[in-house]
Amino acid sequence: MSATFRTIWTTAQRDVEVIDQRQLPHAYVVVQLLTYKDADLAIRSMTVRGAPLIGATAAYGIFLAVREMIKEGHDGAFLDEAFSTLRASRPTAVNLFWALDRMRTALDNATDFLEAAWTEAGRIVEEDIETCRMIGVHGLPLIEAIAAQKNSEPVQILTHCNAGMLGCIEWGTITSPIYQAVQKGIKVHVWVDETRPRNQGANLTAYELTRHGVPHTLIVDNTGGHLMQHQMVDLVIVGTDRTTRNGDVANKIGTYLKALAAKDNNIPFYVALPSTTLDMTIKDGLKEIPIEERDQNEVKYVIGKSASGNIEPVLICPETTPAANYGFDVTPARLVSGLITERGICAASEEGILSLFPEYVQNDDLN
């Protein structure tokens, strides 16, 4: 079982196309990216979202910038501007910077800029697909072990935000072990946090679980603790946009509260992540991870499908009431049962991470 569609793809003319995730689940809309500014806008507006997909979109944004530069006769300053613009598009997800650094290296070593950019962006996409598949391979035994103890009852999994295929290219991170469990005939049921303020659980996770035929139930964000208290959750799996050297995890706002509830109820809390979301340059997530603050209207308005069939925003508070919109929070490593990566599961600690990724020792510049 693999994903039935991708979140980013290219045309015969080497244009780039993505799904406008702002329109899901009510409408399937494809957006064409023709310039690097189109890619930048797609990232900023959350037309595309999720750390791996943001990185892939930025990579193809550099390809589009190289094509523009050659076609319009710009000099190297144009490409430098493209790199700077894309680096500033979202501050928290480390995949963005990783992908851009990879594109810069590929171009620095190239004689044919256009082909080098095209090839490297394609590699980033294909590698993410295999990475997410392997996250599922390593995460599957967690579900299998619980299923073996449940006498044919479904394994109850709770998740927050969307770290499914819509945040990646195919498979997803949290959804990869779920999809592979379903493929093996294991019964699962997913509790889907709506994930305010943008409702990415309600809009995206529920959408793709529906497409894959995975039983699930939508819940408001504050329900998770109640479910855990009443033994209605066997396992919590979330994604991450940045994980520090010591295992602190930045994920969609509200993740920290789920980790606290899981800890209090002795429920395993795992983070599924590609190694590209590891930031080994920082140790203290609370102090060092930049937390994006977004437009207050994302809190004050809810976008939905009206009775007339229109997709439109609805104001849910007094118009003059101010709102704070922090995009992420940091879950300390002490609350994380383990990190599910493409190389296996490890402890949320420097020692655990280095046990799977020893190559990071070679570039150790931290005390």
C-alpha positions as CSV (number, residue, x, y, z in Angstrom):
1,M,0.0,0.0,0.0
2,S,1.4,3.4,-1.0
3,A,-0.1,6.8,-1.3
4,T,-2.5,7.2,-4.2
5,F,-1.2,10.6,-5.2
6,R,1.7,12.9,-4.5
7,T,1.6,16.4,-2.9
8,I,4.1,17.9,-5.4
9,W,5.0,16.9,-9.0
10,T,6.4,18.2,-12.2
11,T,4.9,18.5,-15.7
12,A,6.4,17.7,-19.1
13,Q,7.3,21.3,-19.4
14,R,9.2,21.1,-16.0
15,D,6.7,23.4,-14.3
16,V,5.9,22.4,-10.7
17,E,2.4,21.7,-9.4
18,V,1.1,21.2,-5.9
19,I,-2.2,20.6,-4.1
20,D,-3.7,23.8,-2.5
21,Q,-4.1,22.3,0.9
22,R,-6.0,25.4,2.1
23,Q,-9.0,24.1,0.0
24,L,-9.1,20.6,1.5
25,P,-11.1,18.6,2.3
26,H,-13.9,20.5,0.4
27,A,-12.2,21.0,-2.9
28,Y,-9.2,19.5,-4.7
29,V,-7.4,22.4,-6.3
30,V,-4.0,22.2,-8.1
31,V,-1.7,25.3,-8.1
32,Q,1.0,25.7,-10.7
33,L,4.4,27.2,-9.6
34,L,6.1,28.9,-12.4
35,T,8.6,31.2,-10.5
36,Y,10.5,31.0,-7.3
37,K,8.2,33.7,-5.9
38,D,5.3,31.3,-6.6
39,A,7.0,28.7,-4.5
40,D,7.7,31.3,-1.8
41,L,4.0,32.3,-1.7
42,A,2.9,28.7,-1.6
43,I,5.0,28.1,1.5
44,R,4.1,31.4,3.3
45,S,0.4,31.0,2.6
46,M,0.4,27.4,3.7
47,T,-0.8,26.3,0.3
48,V,1.8,23.6,1.0
49,R,2.7,22.8,4.6
50,G,4.5,20.1,6.6
51,A,8.3,20.2,7.0
52,P,9.3,17.7,4.3
53,L,6.9,19.2,1.7
54,I,8.1,22.8,2.6
55,G,11.7,21.6,1.9
56,A,10.8,20.0,-1.4
57,T,8.8,23.1,-2.5
58,A,11.8,25.3,-1.7
59,A,14.1,23.0,-3.6
60,Y,12.0,23.2,-6.7
61,G,11.7,27.0,-6.0
62,I,15.5,27.2,-6.6
63,F,15.1,25.2,-9.8
64,L,12.5,27.7,-11.0
65,A,14.8,30.6,-10.0
66,V,17.7,29.1,-12.0
67,R,15.4,28.8,-15.0
68,E,14.2,32.4,-14.6
69,M,17.8,33.6,-14.2
70,I,18.9,31.9,-17.5
71,K,15.7,32.8,-19.4
72,E,15.7,36.5,-18.4
73,G,19.5,37.0,-18.4
74,H,19.8,37.8,-14.7
75,D,23.2,37.6,-12.9
76,G,24.0,35.6,-9.7
77,A,22.5,38.3,-7.5
78,F,19.0,37.1,-8.7
79,L,19.7,33.6,-7.5
80,D,21.1,34.9,-4.2
81,E,17.8,36.8,-3.7
82,A,15.8,33.6,-4.4
83,F,17.8,31.8,-1.7
84,S,17.3,34.6,0.8
85,T,13.6,34.9,0.0
86,L,12.9,31.2,0.4
87,R,14.9,30.9,3.6
88,A,12.7,33.6,5.1
89,S,9.4,31.9,4.1
90,R,8.9,29.9,7.3
91,P,11.1,30.1,10.4
92,T,10.5,26.9,12.4
93,A,10.8,23.9,10.0
94,V,14.4,23.0,9.6
95,N,13.8,21.0,6.4
96,L,13.5,24.3,4.6
97,F,17.1,25.3,5.4
98,W,18.4,21.8,4.9
99,A,16.9,21.6,1.4
100,L,18.2,25.0,0.4
101,D,21.6,24.2,1.7
102,R,21.6,21.1,-0.4
103,M,20.5,23.0,-3.5
104,R,23.3,25.6,-2.9
105,T,25.9,22.8,-2.6
106,A,24.6,21.2,-5.8
107,L,24.8,24.4,-7.7
108,D,28.3,25.3,-6.3
109,N,29.6,22.0,-7.8
110,A,27.7,22.3,-11.1
111,T,28.7,23.3,-14.6
112,D,25.1,23.1,-15.9
113,F,23.1,25.0,-13.3
114,L,19.6,24.1,-14.7
115,E,20.2,20.4,-14.8
116,A,21.9,20.3,-11.5
117,A,19.0,22.1,-9.8
118,W,16.4,19.9,-11.5
119,T,18.2,16.7,-10.6
120,E,18.9,17.7,-6.9
121,A,15.3,18.8,-6.3
122,G,14.1,15.5,-7.7
123,R,16.4,13.6,-5.5
124,I,15.1,15.4,-2.4
125,V,11.6,14.4,-3.3
126,E,12.4,10.7,-4.0
127,E,14.5,10.4,-0.9
128,D,11.7,11.7,1.3
129,I,9.4,9.1,-0.1
130,E,11.8,6.3,0.8
131,T,12.5,7.9,4.2
132,C,8.9,8.0,5.1
133,R,8.4,4.4,4.0
134,M,11.2,3.3,6.3
135,I,9.7,5.3,9.2
136,G,6.7,3.1,8.7
137,V,8.8,0.0,8.7
138,H,10.4,0.9,12.0
139,G,7.2,2.2,13.6
140,L,5.0,-0.8,12.6
141,P,6.3,-3.1,15.4
142,L,5.0,-0.6,18.0
143,I,1.5,-1.1,16.6
144,E,2.0,-4.8,16.2
145,A,3.0,-5.2,19.8
146,I,-0.1,-3.4,21.1
147,A,-2.3,-5.3,18.7
148,A,-1.0,-8.6,20.0
149,Q,-2.3,-7.7,23.5
150,K,-5.7,-6.4,22.4
151,N,-7.6,-9.6,21.4
152,S,-8.6,-8.4,18.0
153,E,-9.7,-5.0,19.3
154,P,-8.5,-2.0,17.3
155,V,-5.2,-0.3,18.4
156,Q,-6.3,3.2,19.5
157,I,-3.9,5.9,18.2
158,L,-4.1,9.6,18.9
159,T,-2.4,12.2,16.7
160,H,-2.2,16.0,16.6
161,C,-1.9,18.2,13.5
162,N,-1.1,16.5,10.2
163,A,2.2,14.6,9.7
164,G,0.6,12.4,7.0
165,M,1.4,12.3,3.3
166,L,0.0,15.8,2.9
167,G,2.9,17.1,5.0
168,C,5.4,15.0,3.0
169,I,5.3,13.6,-0.5
170,E,3.9,10.1,0.0
171,W,3.4,7.8,3.0
172,G,3.8,10.6,5.6
173,T,5.6,10.2,8.9
174,I,2.9,9.4,11.6
175,T,0.7,7.8,8.9
176,S,3.3,5.5,7.4
177,P,3.3,2.9,10.3
178,I,-0.5,3.3,10.4
179,Y,-0.9,2.6,6.6
180,Q,1.5,-0.3,6.8
181,A,-0.4,-1.8,9.8
182,V,-3.6,-1.6,7.8
183,Q,-1.9,-3.3,4.9
184,K,-1.0,-6.2,7.2
185,G,-4.6,-6.5,8.4
186,I,-4.1,-5.0,11.8
187,K,-7.2,-3.2,13.2
188,V,-6.5,0.4,14.0
189,H,-8.6,3.4,15.0
190,V,-7.2,7.0,14.9
191,W,-8.3,9.8,17.2
192,V,-7.8,12.9,15.0
193,D,-7.3,16.2,16.9
194,E,-8.9,19.0,14.9
195,T,-5.8,21.0,15.6
196,R,-6.8,24.6,15.9
197,P,-6.3,27.3,14.6
198,R,-6.0,26.0,11.0
199,N,-7.7,22.7,11.7
200,Q,-5.1,20.7,9.9
201,G,-6.2,17.5,11.6
202,A,-9.9,18.0,10.7
203,N,-9.1,19.2,7.2
204,L,-6.0,17.1,6.2
205,T,-5.5,14.1,8.5
206,A,-9.2,13.2,8.3
207,Y,-9.1,13.7,4.5
208,E,-6.3,11.3,3.8
209,L,-7.4,8.7,6.4
210,T,-10.7,8.7,4.6
211,R,-9.0,8.2,1.2
212,H,-7.1,5.3,2.7
213,G,-10.0,3.7,4.4
214,V,-8.6,4.0,7.9
215,P,-11.2,4.2,10.7
216,H,-10.9,7.4,12.6
217,T,-12.9,9.9,14.7
218,L,-12.5,13.6,14.8
219,I,-12.1,15.2,18.3
220,V,-11.7,18.7,19.6
221,D,-8.1,19.4,20.7
222,N,-9.1,19.3,24.4
223,T,-10.5,15.8,24.3
224,G,-7.3,13.9,24.3
225,G,-6.7,14.0,28.0
226,H,-10.2,12.7,28.8
227,L,-9.6,9.8,26.4
228,M,-6.3,8.9,27.9
229,Q,-7.8,9.0,31.5
230,H,-10.4,6.4,30.4
231,Q,-7.9,4.1,28.7
232,M,-9.2,4.9,25.2
233,V,-5.8,5.7,23.8
234,D,-3.0,3.0,23.4
235,L,-0.4,5.1,21.6
236,V,0.2,8.8,20.7
237,I,2.2,9.5,17.6
238,V,3.0,13.1,16.4
239,G,5.3,14.6,13.9
240,T,7.9,17.4,14.2
241,D,9.2,20.4,12.4
242,R,12.4,20.6,14.3
243,T,14.1,18.2,16.8
244,T,17.1,19.4,18.8
245,R,20.3,17.5,19.6
246,N,19.0,16.5,23.0
247,G,15.6,15.4,21.7
248,D,13.3,18.4,22.3
249,V,10.6,18.5,19.7
250,A,8.9,21.5,18.1
251,N,5.5,20.6,16.6
252,K,2.2,22.2,16.0
253,I,0.8,24.2,19.0
254,G,-0.9,21.9,21.4
255,T,1.5,19.0,21.1
256,Y,3.1,19.7,24.5
257,L,-0.3,19.4,26.2
258,K,-0.8,15.9,24.6
259,A,2.6,14.8,25.8
260,L,1.8,15.9,29.4
261,A,-1.5,14.0,29.4
262,A,0.3,10.9,27.9
263,K,2.9,11.0,30.6
264,D,0.4,11.4,33.4
265,N,-1.5,8.3,32.1
266,N,1.5,6.1,31.2
267,I,0.7,6.1,27.5
268,P,3.6,5.9,25.1
269,F,4.2,9.2,23.2
270,Y,6.3,8.8,20.1
271,V,7.6,11.3,17.5
272,A,7.9,10.2,13.9
273,L,10.5,12.2,12.0
274,P,12.8,12.1,9.1
275,S,16.4,12.8,10.0
276,T,16.2,15.9,7.9
277,T,14.2,17.5,10.7
278,L,17.0,17.0,13.2
279,D,18.8,20.3,14.1
280,M,22.0,19.1,15.7
281,T,23.3,22.7,16.1
282,I,21.1,23.4,19.1
283,K,20.4,21.7,22.4
284,D,17.7,23.6,24.3
285,G,14.5,23.7,22.3
286,L,12.7,26.1,24.6
287,K,15.4,28.7,24.4
288,E,16.7,28.2,20.8
289,I,13.9,27.1,18.5
290,P,12.2,30.1,16.9
291,I,8.5,29.9,17.3
292,E,6.5,31.3,14.4
293,E,3.7,33.8,15.2
294,R,1.2,34.0,12.5
295,D,-1.7,36.2,11.5
296,Q,-4.3,36.6,14.3
297,N,-7.1,36.1,11.7
298,E,-6.2,32.4,11.6
299,V,-7.5,32.2,15.2
300,K,-10.4,34.7,14.8
301,Y,-11.9,33.0,11.7
302,V,-12.7,29.4,10.9
303,I,-12.8,28.4,7.2
304,G,-15.5,25.9,6.3
305,K,-18.1,24.9,3.8
306,S,-21.4,26.7,4.3
307,A,-24.9,25.2,3.7
308,S,-24.9,26.9,0.3
309,G,-21.7,25.1,-0.7
310,N,-19.4,28.1,-0.5
311,I,-16.0,27.7,1.2
312,E,-15.7,30.8,3.3
313,P,-14.2,32.2,6.6
314,V,-16.5,32.8,9.6
315,L,-15.7,35.2,12.4
316,I,-16.0,33.4,15.8
317,C,-15.3,36.2,18.2
318,P,-15.9,40.0,18.6
319,E,-14.3,41.7,15.6
320,T,-12.2,43.9,17.9
321,T,-10.9,41.1,20.1
322,P,-7.1,40.6,19.6
323,A,-5.8,37.1,19.2
324,A,-2.4,35.5,19.7
325,N,-1.4,32.8,17.1
326,Y,1.7,30.9,18.1
327,G,2.2,28.2,15.4
328,F,4.3,25.7,17.5
329,D,5.3,24.6,20.9
330,V,8.2,22.6,22.2
331,T,7.8,19.3,23.9
332,P,10.8,18.5,26.2
333,A,12.7,15.3,25.5
334,R,11.8,13.9,29.0
335,L,8.1,13.6,27.8
336,V,9.0,11.7,24.6
337,S,9.0,7.9,24.7
338,G,11.1,7.6,21.5
339,L,11.9,9.0,18.1
340,I,10.8,6.9,15.1
341,T,13.3,7.6,12.2
342,E,14.2,6.1,8.9
343,R,17.0,4.2,10.6
344,G,15.1,2.9,13.6
345,I,13.7,4.0,16.9
346,C,15.9,5.7,19.4
347,A,15.7,7.5,22.7
348,A,14.9,11.2,22.6
349,S,18.4,12.2,23.7
350,E,21.8,13.1,22.2
351,E,23.1,9.6,22.9
352,G,20.0,8.0,21.3
353,I,20.2,10.2,18.2
354,L,23.9,9.7,17.7
355,S,23.4,5.9,18.0
356,L,21.5,6.0,14.8
357,F,23.2,8.9,13.1
358,P,26.9,8.7,14.2
359,E,28.0,10.9,11.3
360,Y,26.8,13.9,13.2
361,V,29.7,13.4,15.6
362,Q,32.1,14.4,12.8
363,N,30.6,17.8,12.6
364,D,30.3,18.3,16.4
365,D,30.9,21.9,17.1
366,L,29.0,22.1,20.4
367,N,30.4,21.8,23.9
